[in-house]
Amino acid sequence: MDMQTLRLESREGDRVRWLPTEAHGDAESPYCSNGTISRFEAHRVMVKFDSAVDVDGFDAAQEVAIDPQTLRVL
């Protein structure tokens, strides 16, 4: 899968994959999680992960502040 790091053109609603430290840079690692950018805040990107959206719905799902360097655009 060809994914790019988060771009300046990225915006709310873009689909992303989070690569946590445990994934060691492997975008196919089971430690990775997919989600949707909900907003930008200072030096973090607020993401609603699919696992939370599946349970609570998009509007009610909790946002998580993520370092943009650990996100890849799907």
N, CA, C, O and CB atoms as a CASP TS submission, in Angstrom:
PFRMAT TS
TARGET T0000
AUTHOR 0000-0000-0000
METHOD Language model
MODEL 1
PARENT N/A
ATOM      1  N   MET     1       0.844  -1.172   0.000  1.00  0.00           N
ATOM      2  CA  MET     1       0.000   0.000   0.000  1.00  0.00           C
ATOM      3  C   MET     1       0.890   1.237   0.000  1.00  0.00           C
ATOM      4  O   MET     1       1.802   1.350   0.819  1.00  0.00           O
ATOM      5  CB  MET     1      -0.961  -0.003   1.216  1.00  0.00           C
ATOM      6  N   ASP     2       0.629   2.154  -0.909  1.00  0.00           N
ATOM      7  CA  ASP     2       1.432   3.365  -1.034  1.00  0.00           C
ATOM      8  C   ASP     2       0.776   4.482  -0.232  1.00  0.00           C
ATOM      9  O   ASP     2      -0.263   5.010  -0.628  1.00  0.00           O
ATOM     10  CB  ASP     2       1.596   3.776  -2.525  1.00  0.00           C
ATOM     11  N   MET     3       1.385   4.842   0.896  1.00  0.00           N
ATOM     12  CA  MET     3       0.839   5.892   1.737  1.00  0.00           C
ATOM     13  C   MET     3       1.861   7.002   1.880  1.00  0.00           C
ATOM     14  O   MET     3       3.067   6.756   1.854  1.00  0.00           O
ATOM     15  CB  MET     3       0.434   5.343   3.116  1.00  0.00           C
ATOM     16  N   GLN     4       1.378   8.214   2.030  1.00  0.00           N
ATOM     17  CA  GLN     4       2.245   9.366   2.201  1.00  0.00           C
ATOM     18  C   GLN     4       2.097   9.890   3.617  1.00  0.00           C
ATOM     19  O   GLN     4       1.065   9.709   4.263  1.00  0.00           O
ATOM     20  CB  GLN     4       1.920  10.468   1.167  1.00  0.00           C
ATOM     21  N   THR     5       3.151  10.545   4.087  1.00  0.00           N
ATOM     22  CA  THR     5       3.021  11.216   5.373  1.00  0.00           C
ATOM     23  C   THR     5       2.024  12.357   5.217  1.00  0.00           C
ATOM     24  O   THR     5       1.724  12.792   4.105  1.00  0.00           O
ATOM     25  CB  THR     5       4.403  11.739   5.886  1.00  0.00           C
ATOM     26  N   LEU     6       1.525  12.825   6.332  1.00  0.00           N
ATOM     27  CA  LEU     6       0.548  13.903   6.327  1.00  0.00           C
ATOM     28  C   LEU     6       1.103  15.098   5.569  1.00  0.00           C
ATOM     29  O   LEU     6       2.259  15.477   5.756  1.00  0.00           O
ATOM     30  CB  LEU     6       0.165  14.302   7.762  1.00  0.00           C
ATOM     31  N   ARG     7       0.286  15.685   4.722  1.00  0.00           N
ATOM     32  CA  ARG     7       0.707  16.808   3.883  1.00  0.00           C
ATOM     33  C   ARG     7       0.088  18.105   4.392  1.00  0.00           C
ATOM     34  O   ARG     7      -0.895  18.087   5.133  1.00  0.00           O
ATOM     35  CB  ARG     7       0.314  16.566   2.407  1.00  0.00           C
ATOM     36  N   LEU     8       0.662  19.210   3.995  1.00  0.00           N
ATOM     37  CA  LEU     8       0.090  20.504   4.348  1.00  0.00           C
ATOM     38  C   LEU     8      -1.311  20.649   3.780  1.00  0.00           C
ATOM     39  O   LEU     8      -2.135  21.376   4.337  1.00  0.00           O
ATOM     40  CB  LEU     8       0.981  21.640   3.848  1.00  0.00           C
ATOM     41  N   GLU     9      -1.590  19.964   2.675  1.00  0.00           N
ATOM     42  CA  GLU     9      -2.910  20.041   2.061  1.00  0.00           C
ATOM     43  C   GLU     9      -3.941  19.170   2.781  1.00  0.00           C
ATOM     44  O   GLU     9      -5.133  19.253   2.487  1.00  0.00           O
ATOM     45  CB  GLU     9      -2.823  19.634   0.606  1.00  0.00           C
ATOM     46  N   SER    10      -3.493  18.345   3.712  1.00  0.00           N
ATOM     47  CA  SER    10      -4.418  17.477   4.427  1.00  0.00           C
ATOM     48  C   SER    10      -5.444  18.331   5.158  1.00  0.00           C
ATOM     49  O   SER    10      -5.145  19.437   5.607  1.00  0.00           O
ATOM     50  CB  SER    10      -3.663  16.556   5.416  1.00  0.00           C
ATOM     51  N   ARG    11      -6.649  17.803   5.270  1.00  0.00           N
ATOM     52  CA  ARG    11      -7.715  18.576   5.896  1.00  0.00           C
ATOM     53  C   ARG    11      -8.676  17.663   6.646  1.00  0.00           C
ATOM     54  O   ARG    11      -8.594  16.437   6.569  1.00  0.00           O
ATOM     55  CB  ARG    11      -8.471  19.393   4.847  1.00  0.00           C
ATOM     56  N   GLU    12      -9.572  18.287   7.361  1.00  0.00           N
ATOM     57  CA  GLU    12     -10.583  17.546   8.108  1.00  0.00           C
ATOM     58  C   GLU    12     -11.318  16.611   7.152  1.00  0.00           C
ATOM     59  O   GLU    12     -11.656  16.981   6.027  1.00  0.00           O
ATOM     60  CB  GLU    12     -11.578  18.514   8.815  1.00  0.00           C
ATOM     61  N   GLY    13     -11.555  15.398   7.628  1.00  0.00           N
ATOM     62  CA  GLY    13     -12.251  14.404   6.815  1.00  0.00           C
ATOM     63  C   GLY    13     -11.332  13.455   6.084  1.00  0.00           C
ATOM     64  O   GLY    13     -11.785  12.420   5.595  1.00  0.00           O
ATOM     65  N   ASP    14     -10.031  13.782   5.991  1.00  0.00           N
ATOM     66  CA  ASP    14      -9.082  12.879   5.330  1.00  0.00           C
ATOM     67  C   ASP    14      -8.918  11.602   6.149  1.00  0.00           C
ATOM     68  O   ASP    14      -8.928  11.633   7.380  1.00  0.00           O
ATOM     69  CB  ASP    14      -7.709  13.573   5.132  1.00  0.00           C
ATOM     70  N   ARG    15      -8.769  10.492   5.454  1.00  0.00           N
ATOM     71  CA  ARG    15      -8.552   9.196   6.093  1.00  0.00           C
ATOM     72  C   ARG    15      -7.058   9.018   6.336  1.00  0.00           C
ATOM     73  O   ARG    15      -6.240   9.312   5.464  1.00  0.00           O
ATOM     74  CB  ARG    15      -9.120   8.030   5.219  1.00  0.00           C
ATOM     75  N   VAL    16      -6.711   8.536   7.518  1.00  0.00           N
ATOM     76  CA  VAL    16      -5.314   8.361   7.898  1.00  0.00           C
ATOM     77  C   VAL    16      -5.106   7.026   8.613  1.00  0.00           C
ATOM     78  O   VAL    16      -6.049   6.399   9.094  1.00  0.00           O
ATOM     79  CB  VAL    16      -4.856   9.519   8.794  1.00  0.00           C
ATOM     80  N   ARG    17      -3.854   6.620   8.664  1.00  0.00           N
ATOM     81  CA  ARG    17      -3.444   5.449   9.454  1.00  0.00           C
ATOM     82  C   ARG    17      -2.390   5.922  10.436  1.00  0.00           C
ATOM     83  O   ARG    17      -1.423   6.583  10.056  1.00  0.00           O
ATOM     84  CB  ARG    17      -2.893   4.278   8.539  1.00  0.00           C
ATOM     85  N   TRP    18      -2.582   5.580  11.708  1.00  0.00           N
ATOM     86  CA  TRP    18      -1.636   5.920  12.770  1.00  0.00           C
ATOM     87  C   TRP    18      -0.641   4.795  12.922  1.00  0.00           C
ATOM     88  O   TRP    18      -1.025   3.635  13.073  1.00  0.00           O
ATOM     89  CB  TRP    18      -2.362   6.190  14.109  1.00  0.00           C
ATOM     90  N   LEU    19       0.647   5.132  12.881  1.00  0.00           N
ATOM     91  CA  LEU    19       1.720   4.161  13.079  1.00  0.00           C
ATOM     92  C   LEU    19       2.364   4.433  14.431  1.00  0.00           C
ATOM     93  O   LEU    19       3.261   5.270  14.527  1.00  0.00           O
ATOM     94  CB  LEU    19       2.778   4.234  11.927  1.00  0.00           C
ATOM     95  N   PRO    20       1.925   3.746  15.470  1.00  0.00           N
ATOM     96  CA  PRO    20       2.518   3.971  16.787  1.00  0.00           C
ATOM     97  C   PRO    20       3.943   3.416  16.838  1.00  0.00           C
ATOM     98  O   PRO    20       4.371   2.695  15.936  1.00  0.00           O
ATOM     99  CB  PRO    20       1.652   3.323  17.887  1.00  0.00           C
ATOM    100  N   THR    21       4.654   3.753  17.875  1.00  0.00           N
ATOM    101  CA  THR    21       6.039   3.306  18.036  1.00  0.00           C
ATOM    102  C   THR    21       6.155   1.790  17.897  1.00  0.00           C
ATOM    103  O   THR    21       7.110   1.288  17.305  1.00  0.00           O
ATOM    104  CB  THR    21       6.584   3.749  19.396  1.00  0.00           C
ATOM    105  N   GLU    22       5.186   1.066  18.441  1.00  0.00           N
ATOM    106  CA  GLU    22       5.217  -0.401  18.409  1.00  0.00           C
ATOM    107  C   GLU    22       5.188  -0.967  16.987  1.00  0.00           C
ATOM    108  O   GLU    22       5.577  -2.116  16.774  1.00  0.00           O
ATOM    109  CB  GLU    22       4.045  -0.955  19.195  1.00  0.00           C
ATOM    110  N   ALA    23       4.736  -0.178  16.017  1.00  0.00           N
ATOM    111  CA  ALA    23       4.660  -0.647  14.633  1.00  0.00           C
ATOM    112  C   ALA    23       6.015  -0.596  13.935  1.00  0.00           C
ATOM    113  O   ALA    23       6.173  -1.182  12.864  1.00  0.00           O
ATOM    114  CB  ALA    23       3.652   0.182  13.856  1.00  0.00           C
ATOM    115  N   HIS    24       6.998   0.095  14.519  1.00  0.00           N
ATOM    116  CA  HIS    24       8.352   0.187  13.957  1.00  0.00           C
ATOM    117  C   HIS    24       8.328   0.612  12.488  1.00  0.00           C
ATOM    118  O   HIS    24       9.100   0.100  11.677  1.00  0.00           O
ATOM    119  CB  HIS    24       9.073  -1.157  14.095  1.00  0.00           C
ATOM    120  N   GLY    25       7.429   1.558  12.146  1.00  0.00           N
ATOM    121  CA  GLY    25       7.361   2.077  10.788  1.00  0.00           C
ATOM    122  C   GLY    25       6.633   1.208   9.787  1.00  0.00           C
ATOM    123  O   GLY    25       6.538   1.573   8.615  1.00  0.00           O
ATOM    124  N   ASP    26       6.112   0.059  10.219  1.00  0.00           N
ATOM    125  CA  ASP    26       5.411  -0.873   9.336  1.00  0.00           C
ATOM    126  C   ASP    26       3.925  -0.519   9.287  1.00  0.00           C
ATOM    127  O   ASP    26       3.197  -0.739  10.255  1.00  0.00           O
ATOM    128  CB  ASP    26       5.607  -2.340   9.812  1.00  0.00           C
ATOM    129  N   ALA    27       3.484   0.025   8.166  1.00  0.00           N
ATOM    130  CA  ALA    27       2.082   0.449   8.020  1.00  0.00           C
ATOM    131  C   ALA    27       1.107  -0.719   8.001  1.00  0.00           C
ATOM    132  O   ALA    27      -0.101  -0.516   8.118  1.00  0.00           O
ATOM    133  CB  ALA    27       1.918   1.253   6.752  1.00  0.00           C
ATOM    134  N   GLU    28       1.612  -1.934   7.854  1.00  0.00           N
ATOM    135  CA  GLU    28       0.750  -3.122   7.858  1.00  0.00           C
ATOM    136  C   GLU    28       0.719  -3.806   9.228  1.00  0.00           C
ATOM    137  O   GLU    28       0.083  -4.849   9.381  1.00  0.00           O
ATOM    138  CB  GLU    28       1.224  -4.114   6.796  1.00  0.00           C
ATOM    139  N   SER    29       1.389  -3.237  10.208  1.00  0.00           N
ATOM    140  CA  SER    29       1.440  -3.809  11.551  1.00  0.00           C
ATOM    141  C   SER    29       0.053  -3.836  12.185  1.00  0.00           C
ATOM    142  O   SER    29      -0.747  -2.927  11.963  1.00  0.00           O
ATOM    143  CB  SER    29       2.410  -3.016  12.434  1.00  0.00           C
ATOM    144  N   PRO    30      -0.239  -4.872  12.974  1.00  0.00           N
ATOM    145  CA  PRO    30      -1.531  -4.915  13.669  1.00  0.00           C
ATOM    146  C   PRO    30      -1.665  -3.823  14.738  1.00  0.00           C
ATOM    147  O   PRO    30      -2.763  -3.593  15.246  1.00  0.00           O
ATOM    148  CB  PRO    30      -1.724  -6.279  14.312  1.00  0.00           C
ATOM    149  N   TYR    31      -0.578  -3.160  15.078  1.00  0.00           N
ATOM    150  CA  TYR    31      -0.631  -2.067  16.050  1.00  0.00           C
ATOM    151  C   TYR    31      -1.193  -0.769  15.442  1.00  0.00           C
ATOM    152  O   TYR    31      -1.577   0.145  16.171  1.00  0.00           O
ATOM    153  CB  TYR    31       0.765  -1.812  16.614  1.00  0.00           C
ATOM    154  N   CYS    32      -1.236  -0.698  14.120  1.00  0.00           N
ATOM    155  CA  CYS    32      -1.723   0.506  13.437  1.00  0.00           C
ATOM    156  C   CYS    32      -3.243   0.599  13.547  1.00  0.00           C
ATOM    157  O   CYS    32      -3.938  -0.406  13.700  1.00  0.00           O
ATOM    158  CB  CYS    32      -1.293   0.502  11.950  1.00  0.00           C
ATOM    159  N   SER    33      -3.737   1.831  13.465  1.00  0.00           N
ATOM    160  CA  SER    33      -5.176   2.077  13.511  1.00  0.00           C
ATOM    161  C   SER    33      -5.555   3.097  12.455  1.00  0.00           C
ATOM    162  O   SER    33      -4.843   4.076  12.233  1.00  0.00           O
ATOM    163  CB  SER    33      -5.609   2.561  14.910  1.00  0.00           C
ATOM    164  N   ASN    34      -6.694   2.855  11.801  1.00  0.00           N
ATOM    165  CA  ASN    34      -7.209   3.789  10.811  1.00  0.00           C
ATOM    166  C   ASN    34      -8.213   4.725  11.456  1.00  0.00           C
ATOM    167  O   ASN    34      -8.896   4.369  12.417  1.00  0.00           O
ATOM    168  CB  ASN    34      -7.851   3.041   9.634  1.00  0.00           C
ATOM    169  N   GLY    35      -8.287   5.929  10.907  1.00  0.00           N
ATOM    170  CA  GLY    35      -9.246   6.887  11.419  1.00  0.00           C
ATOM    171  C   GLY    35      -9.452   8.035  10.453  1.00  0.00           C
ATOM    172  O   GLY    35      -8.998   8.003   9.310  1.00  0.00           O
ATOM    173  N   THR    36     -10.148   9.048  10.939  1.00  0.00           N
ATOM    174  CA  THR    36     -10.481  10.220  10.144  1.00  0.00           C
ATOM    175  C   THR    36     -10.045  11.473  10.895  1.00  0.00           C
ATOM    176  O   THR    36     -10.289  11.600  12.095  1.00  0.00           O
ATOM    177  CB  THR    36     -11.999  10.265   9.828  1.00  0.00           C
ATOM    178  N   ILE    37      -9.400  12.399  10.186  1.00  0.00           N
ATOM    179  CA  ILE    37      -9.020  13.660  10.814  1.00  0.00           C
ATOM    180  C   ILE    37     -10.294  14.428  11.141  1.00  0.00           C
ATOM    181  O   ILE    37     -11.122  14.673  10.263  1.00  0.00           O
ATOM    182  CB  ILE    37      -8.075  14.499   9.887  1.00  0.00           C
ATOM    183  N   SER    38     -10.447  14.807  12.405  1.00  0.00           N
ATOM    184  CA  SER    38     -11.622  15.577  12.798  1.00  0.00           C
ATOM    185  C   SER    38     -11.316  17.064  12.901  1.00  0.00           C
ATOM    186  O   SER    38     -12.196  17.897  12.683  1.00  0.00           O
ATOM    187  CB  SER    38     -12.162  15.070  14.120  1.00  0.00           C
ATOM    188  N   ARG    39     -10.053  17.405  13.239  1.00  0.00           N
ATOM    189  CA  ARG    39      -9.643  18.812  13.272  1.00  0.00           C
ATOM    190  C   ARG    39      -8.148  18.890  13.553  1.00  0.00           C
ATOM    191  O   ARG    39      -7.504  17.890  13.871  1.00  0.00           O
ATOM    192  CB  ARG    39     -10.447  19.607  14.346  1.00  0.00           C
ATOM    193  N   PHE    40      -7.616  20.091  13.430  1.00  0.00           N
ATOM    194  CA  PHE    40      -6.211  20.365  13.723  1.00  0.00           C
ATOM    195  C   PHE    40      -6.151  21.251  14.953  1.00  0.00           C
ATOM    196  O   PHE    40      -6.962  22.164  15.110  1.00  0.00           O
ATOM    197  CB  PHE    40      -5.490  21.039  12.510  1.00  0.00           C
ATOM    198  N   GLU    41      -5.184  20.979  15.828  1.00  0.00           N
ATOM    199  CA  GLU    41      -5.042  21.754  17.061  1.00  0.00           C
ATOM    200  C   GLU    41      -3.557  21.912  17.382  1.00  0.00           C
ATOM    201  O   GLU    41      -2.874  20.936  17.691  1.00  0.00           O
ATOM    202  CB  GLU    41      -5.796  21.069  18.246  1.00  0.00           C
ATOM    203  N   ALA    42      -3.066  23.147  17.306  1.00  0.00           N
ATOM    204  CA  ALA    42      -1.657  23.449  17.582  1.00  0.00           C
ATOM    205  C   ALA    42      -0.753  22.510  16.774  1.00  0.00           C
ATOM    206  O   ALA    42      -0.792  22.527  15.544  1.00  0.00           O
ATOM    207  CB  ALA    42      -1.353  23.320  19.105  1.00  0.00           C
ATOM    208  N   HIS    43       0.055  21.696  17.448  1.00  0.00           N
ATOM    209  CA  HIS    43       1.000  20.804  16.764  1.00  0.00           C
ATOM    210  C   HIS    43       0.502  19.369  16.740  1.00  0.00           C
ATOM    211  O   HIS    43       1.289  18.441  16.555  1.00  0.00           O
ATOM    212  CB  HIS    43       2.366  20.862  17.438  1.00  0.00           C
ATOM    213  N   ARG    44      -0.772  19.183  16.921  1.00  0.00           N
ATOM    214  CA  ARG    44      -1.376  17.844  16.933  1.00  0.00           C
ATOM    215  C   ARG    44      -2.504  17.788  15.925  1.00  0.00           C
ATOM    216  O   ARG    44      -3.085  18.807  15.550  1.00  0.00           O
ATOM    217  CB  ARG    44      -1.897  17.476  18.345  1.00  0.00           C
ATOM    218  N   VAL    45      -2.799  16.578  15.496  1.00  0.00           N
ATOM    219  CA  VAL    45      -3.948  16.329  14.634  1.00  0.00           C
ATOM    220  C   VAL    45      -4.951  15.536  15.465  1.00  0.00           C
ATOM    221  O   VAL    45      -4.604  14.527  16.078  1.00  0.00           O
ATOM    222  CB  VAL    45      -3.539  15.556  13.311  1.00  0.00           C
ATOM    223  N   MET    46      -6.174  15.994  15.479  1.00  0.00           N
ATOM    224  CA  MET    46      -7.220  15.290  16.218  1.00  0.00           C
ATOM    225  C   MET    46      -7.842  14.255  15.280  1.00  0.00           C
ATOM    226  O   MET    46      -8.312  14.583  14.191  1.00  0.00           O
ATOM    227  CB  MET    46      -8.309  16.290  16.768  1.00  0.00           C
ATOM    228  N   VAL    47      -7.832  12.995  15.731  1.00  0.00           N
ATOM    229  CA  VAL    47      -8.306  11.885  14.913  1.00  0.00           C
ATOM    230  C   VAL    47      -9.396  11.136  15.664  1.00  0.00           C
ATOM    231  O   VAL    47      -9.312  10.938  16.876  1.00  0.00           O
ATOM    232  CB  VAL    47      -7.143  10.933  14.541  1.00  0.00           C
ATOM    233  N   LYS    48     -10.414  10.727  14.931  1.00  0.00           N
ATOM    234  CA  LYS    48     -11.430   9.824  15.462  1.00  0.00           C
ATOM    235  C   LYS    48     -11.166   8.472  14.809  1.00  0.00           C
ATOM    236  O   LYS    48     -11.296   8.319  13.594  1.00  0.00           O
ATOM    237  CB  LYS    48     -12.912  10.346  15.177  1.00  0.00           C
ATOM    238  N   PHE    49     -10.794   7.492  15.636  1.00  0.00           N
ATOM    239  CA  PHE    49     -10.435   6.183  15.112  1.00  0.00           C
ATOM    240  C   PHE    49     -11.671   5.349  14.796  1.00  0.00           C
ATOM    241  O   PHE    49     -12.700   5.451  15.464  1.00  0.00           O
ATOM    242  CB  PHE    49      -9.549   5.447  16.103  1.00  0.00           C
ATOM    243  N   ASP    50     -11.543   4.518  13.756  1.00  0.00           N
ATOM    244  CA  ASP    50     -12.662   3.706  13.291  1.00  0.00           C
ATOM    245  C   ASP    50     -13.265   2.853  14.399  1.00  0.00           C
ATOM    246  O   ASP    50     -14.482   2.673  14.453  1.00  0.00           O
ATOM    247  CB  ASP    50     -12.215   2.819  12.156  1.00  0.00           C
ATOM    248  N   SER    51     -12.417   2.324  15.288  1.00  0.00           N
ATOM    249  CA  SER    51     -12.929   1.455  16.359  1.00  0.00           C
ATOM    250  C   SER    51     -13.906   2.207  17.261  1.00  0.00           C
ATOM    251  O   SER    51     -14.895   1.627  17.709  1.00  0.00           O
ATOM    252  CB  SER    51     -11.765   0.895  17.199  1.00  0.00           C
ATOM    253  N   ALA    52     -13.649   3.486  17.533  1.00  0.00           N
ATOM    254  CA  ALA    52     -14.556   4.295  18.356  1.00  0.00           C
ATOM    255  C   ALA    52     -15.788   4.709  17.562  1.00  0.00           C
ATOM    256  O   ALA    52     -16.897   4.725  18.097  1.00  0.00           O
ATOM    257  CB  ALA    52     -13.832   5.541  18.891  1.00  0.00           C
ATOM    258  N   VAL    53     -15.600   5.042  16.298  1.00  0.00           N
ATOM    259  CA  VAL    53     -16.715   5.462  15.452  1.00  0.00           C
ATOM    260  C   VAL    53     -17.699   4.312  15.261  1.00  0.00           C
ATOM    261  O   VAL    53     -18.911   4.526  15.249  1.00  0.00           O
ATOM    262  CB  VAL    53     -16.203   5.962  14.085  1.00  0.00           C
ATOM    263  N   ASP    54     -17.179   3.087  15.112  1.00  0.00           N
ATOM    264  CA  ASP    54     -18.046   1.916  14.945  1.00  0.00           C
ATOM    265  C   ASP    54     -18.965   1.721  16.141  1.00  0.00           C
ATOM    266  O   ASP    54     -20.102   1.277  15.985  1.00  0.00           O
ATOM    267  CB  ASP    54     -17.206   0.662  14.734  1.00  0.00           C
ATOM    268  N   VAL    55     -18.482   2.050  17.328  1.00  0.00           N
ATOM    269  CA  VAL    55     -19.262   1.857  18.559  1.00  0.00           C
ATOM    270  C   VAL    55     -20.170   3.050  18.847  1.00  0.00           C
ATOM    271  O   VAL    55     -21.352   2.878  19.146  1.00  0.00           O
ATOM    272  CB  VAL    55     -18.327   1.624  19.748  1.00  0.00           C
ATOM    273  N   ASP    56     -19.613   4.264  18.754  1.00  0.00           N
ATOM    274  CA  ASP    56     -20.309   5.465  19.225  1.00  0.00           C
ATOM    275  C   ASP    56     -20.894   6.344  18.125  1.00  0.00           C
ATOM    276  O   ASP    56     -21.669   7.253  18.422  1.00  0.00           O
ATOM    277  CB  ASP    56     -19.378   6.278  20.034  1.00  0.00           C
ATOM    278  N   GLY    57     -20.548   6.100  16.875  1.00  0.00           N
ATOM    279  CA  GLY    57     -20.923   7.008  15.800  1.00  0.00           C
ATOM    280  C   GLY    57     -19.906   8.127  15.711  1.00  0.00           C
ATOM    281  O   GLY    57     -19.221   8.425  16.689  1.00  0.00           O
ATOM    282  N   PHE    58     -19.800   8.755  14.538  1.00  0.00           N
ATOM    283  CA  PHE    58     -18.738   9.746  14.330  1.00  0.00           C
ATOM    284  C   PHE    58     -18.858  10.927  15.278  1.00  0.00           C
ATOM    285  O   PHE    58     -17.866  11.337  15.880  1.00  0.00           O
ATOM    286  CB  PHE    58     -18.760  10.242  12.900  1.00  0.00           C
ATOM    287  N   ASP    59     -20.059  11.480  15.420  1.00  0.00           N
ATOM    288  CA  ASP    59     -20.224  12.680  16.246  1.00  0.00           C
ATOM    289  C   ASP    59     -19.874  12.437  17.709  1.00  0.00           C
ATOM    290  O   ASP    59     -19.320  13.321  18.363  1.00  0.00           O
ATOM    291  CB  ASP    59     -21.647  13.183  16.146  1.00  0.00           C
ATOM    292  N   ALA    60     -20.186  11.262  18.229  1.00  0.00           N
ATOM    293  CA  ALA    60     -19.950  10.964  19.649  1.00  0.00           C
ATOM    294  C   ALA    60     -18.581  10.352  19.928  1.00  0.00           C
ATOM    295  O   ALA    60     -18.155  10.294  21.081  1.00  0.00           O
ATOM    296  CB  ALA    60     -21.015  10.031  20.152  1.00  0.00           C
ATOM    297  N   ALA    61     -17.890   9.898  18.892  1.00  0.00           N
ATOM    298  CA  ALA    61     -16.587   9.247  19.095  1.00  0.00           C
ATOM    299  C   ALA    61     -15.585  10.237  19.680  1.00  0.00           C
ATOM    300  O   ALA    61     -15.572  11.413  19.317  1.00  0.00           O
ATOM    301  CB  ALA    61     -16.050   8.667  17.762  1.00  0.00           C
ATOM    302  N   GLN    62     -14.757   9.750  20.580  1.00  0.00           N
ATOM    303  CA  GLN    62     -13.739  10.581  21.219  1.00  0.00           C
ATOM    304  C   GLN    62     -12.613  10.900  20.243  1.00  0.00           C
ATOM    305  O   GLN    62     -12.166  10.032  19.493  1.00  0.00           O
ATOM    306  CB  GLN    62     -13.178   9.882  22.466  1.00  0.00           C
ATOM    307  N   GLU    63     -12.160  12.146  20.258  1.00  0.00           N
ATOM    308  CA  GLU    63     -11.010  12.554  19.468  1.00  0.00           C
ATOM    309  C   GLU    63      -9.740  12.222  20.245  1.00  0.00           C
ATOM    310  O   GLU    63      -9.708  12.297  21.473  1.00  0.00           O
ATOM    311  CB  GLU    63     -11.076  14.070  19.122  1.00  0.00           C
ATOM    312  N   VAL    64      -8.692  11.853  19.503  1.00  0.00           N
ATOM    313  CA  VAL    64      -7.398  11.575  20.103  1.00  0.00           C
ATOM    314  C   VAL    64      -6.369  12.485  19.444  1.00  0.00           C
ATOM    315  O   VAL    64      -6.313  12.581  18.218  1.00  0.00           O
ATOM    316  CB  VAL    64      -7.009  10.068  19.948  1.00  0.00           C
ATOM    317  N   ALA    65      -5.551  13.155  20.260  1.00  0.00           N
ATOM    318  CA  ALA    65      -4.498  14.032  19.748  1.00  0.00           C
ATOM    319  C   ALA    65      -3.306  13.183  19.318  1.00  0.00           C
ATOM    320  O   ALA    65      -2.748  12.437  20.123  1.00  0.00           O
ATOM    321  CB  ALA    65      -4.070  15.081  20.819  1.00  0.00           C
ATOM    322  N   ILE    66      -2.918  13.295  18.050  1.00  0.00           N
ATOM    323  CA  ILE    66      -1.861  12.469  17.479  1.00  0.00           C
ATOM    324  C   ILE    66      -0.772  13.357  16.883  1.00  0.00           C
ATOM    325  O   ILE    66      -1.066  14.389  16.280  1.00  0.00           O
ATOM    326  CB  ILE    66      -2.432  11.515  16.405  1.00  0.00           C
ATOM    327  N   ASP    67       0.474  12.954  17.055  1.00  0.00           N
ATOM    328  CA  ASP    67       1.612  13.622  16.425  1.00  0.00           C
ATOM    329  C   ASP    67       1.491  13.393  14.913  1.00  0.00           C
ATOM    330  O   ASP    67       1.439  12.243  14.478  1.00  0.00           O
ATOM    331  CB  ASP    67       2.997  13.078  16.989  1.00  0.00           C
ATOM    332  N   PRO    68       1.445  14.445  14.111  1.00  0.00           N
ATOM    333  CA  PRO    68       1.249  14.273  12.667  1.00  0.00           C
ATOM    334  C   PRO    68       2.346  13.451  11.991  1.00  0.00           C
ATOM    335  O   PRO    68       2.108  12.877  10.928  1.00  0.00           O
ATOM    336  CB  PRO    68       1.169  15.621  12.009  1.00  0.00           C
ATOM    337  N   GLN    69       3.532  13.381  12.576  1.00  0.00           N
ATOM    338  CA  GLN    69       4.607  12.590  11.971  1.00  0.00           C
ATOM    339  C   GLN    69       4.339  11.095  12.049  1.00  0.00           C
ATOM    340  O   GLN    69       5.003  10.316  11.366  1.00  0.00           O
ATOM    341  CB  GLN    69       5.925  12.904  12.646  1.00  0.00           C
ATOM    342  N   THR    70       3.381  10.682  12.866  1.00  0.00           N
ATOM    343  CA  THR    70       3.061   9.259  12.989  1.00  0.00           C
ATOM    344  C   THR    70       1.828   8.871  12.173  1.00  0.00           C
ATOM    345  O   THR    70       1.329   7.752  12.294  1.00  0.00           O
ATOM    346  CB  THR    70       2.841   8.901  14.449  1.00  0.00           C
ATOM    347  N   LEU    71       1.338   9.798  11.341  1.00  0.00           N
ATOM    348  CA  LEU    71       0.160   9.536  10.529  1.00  0.00           C
ATOM    349  C   LEU    71       0.535   9.378   9.059  1.00  0.00           C
ATOM    350  O   LEU    71       1.440  10.048   8.561  1.00  0.00           O
ATOM    351  CB  LEU    71      -0.861  10.659  10.697  1.00  0.00           C
ATOM    352  N   ARG    72      -0.163   8.496   8.380  1.00  0.00           N
ATOM    353  CA  ARG    72      -0.013   8.323   6.931  1.00  0.00           C
ATOM    354  C   ARG    72      -1.381   8.515   6.308  1.00  0.00           C
ATOM    355  O   ARG    72      -2.388   8.057   6.849  1.00  0.00           O
ATOM    356  CB  ARG    72       0.588   6.912   6.565  1.00  0.00           C
ATOM    357  N   VAL    73      -1.416   9.190   5.174  1.00  0.00           N
ATOM    358  CA  VAL    73      -2.661   9.417   4.448  1.00  0.00           C
ATOM    359  C   VAL    73      -3.034   8.143   3.692  1.00  0.00           C
ATOM    360  O   VAL    73      -2.204   7.561   2.993  1.00  0.00           O
ATOM    361  CB  VAL    73      -2.527  10.626   3.472  1.00  0.00           C
ATOM    362  N   LEU    74      -4.264   7.724   3.833  1.00  0.00           N
ATOM    363  CA  LEU    74      -4.738   6.532   3.112  1.00  0.00           C
ATOM    364  C   LEU    74      -5.212   6.896   1.718  1.00  0.00           C
ATOM    365  O   LEU    74      -5.645   6.023   0.966  1.00  0.00           O
ATOM    366  CB  LEU    74      -5.872   5.844   3.887  1.00  0.00           C
TER
END
